[in-house]
Structures are given as C-alpha cells and as structure tokens.
Amino acid sequence: MGEQAGGWRAARIAVSLACSECKSRNYKTTKAPDQVVSLRKFCKQCKKHTVHNETK
C-alpha cells in the first residue's frame, strides 16, 4: 500500500485552515510533515480574502 511508480509516497497530515482575522475554521487540506501551510483564501465570515493559517 502507498507504493507508486516513483517509489514510496510520503505520509500527509490533515490540517484545518483558520482565518487570521476572525479565527473561523473554513477549510481543510493536507500537508507534508515538515511543511507550514499559510494560504490566502476567501472567508465567509469576513466576506473578503484573508490569510488562512494551519491549525490542528
């Protein structure tokens, strides 16, 4: 399981993304274990594009 043509697939961790302004958790995504996720996404609570940072 997890084996692909290029070798072994790295394990990914599920994280939630929270708005940096209102702290609402709007999105879910996966990341590599050594990666820090920070994306600019639309927040439904603020009604504008804001930076969303990873939370557990």
Buried (B, 14 or more C-beta within 10 A) or exposed (E): EEEEEEEEEEEEEEBBBBBBEEEBEBBEBEEEEEEEBEEEEEBEEBEEEBBBBBEE
